[in-house]
């Protein structure tokens, strides 16, 4: 199954925010092969075989505001 690369702009104010997102996305392994979270850039990059909506919902469940998202 081909991998998809998604990038989300998420409002994160501290490492606790990014850790919460990392925790929920890590639970999706092995379908998620790479997670790159930048607190400085406010971005979450995910490489996965899962659909966009699944990743969006997982990030959304952390309570963090998703400003935008796109497929790269």
N, C-alpha and C positions, 0 to 999 in steps of 0.2 A: 504494500500500500504506500502511495507516495506521501511524503511529508509536506506539511503546510507550515509557512512561517507567518505568524501573526504578531502585530505590534499594537499594544494598547497604551494610551496615555492615561495614567491613573494618578489621581491626587494622593500623594503619600507624604506625610509630614515627618516620619521618623523611621528608624530601622524596624520598629515593631510592626509598622504598616507593611513594609516590604517582606518581613519575615512571615506575616500572616498569609500574604499572597503566595510566597514560596511554599509554605506548608500545604496549602490546598492543591497547588499545581503538582507538587511532588507526589501526592497521593494518586495521581493519574498515570504514573509510570507503570509499564513501559511505553504507553502510548505517547507520553511526553518525553522527548529525547533531549531537549535543551530548554533551560529557563535562564533568562538573563534579565535581571531587574536592576534598573539604575534609579536610585533615589534622587540623584543630582538632576538627571534628565526627565524624571517622572515617567519612565517608560518600562514596560514589561514586554520582553520579546519571548515568544514561545515557539518552539519547533515541535510539531506533533502530527499524528495521523488523525486526530480527532477533529470534528467540525468546529468552525469558528464559534458557533452559538454555545457549545459545551464549555469552551474556555472562558468565554464572556460571562456565562452564568456562574462559573466557579469563582472568578475574580469578584463579580458583583456580590456574591454571598459573603465576602469578607467585610462588606459595608463600605468599602472604598469607592469613591466616585470615579467612574470611567468617563473621561472627557471625550475620548475618541478611540477608534480601533480600526485597523486595516490589515489586509493581507499583503505581504511583501513578496 
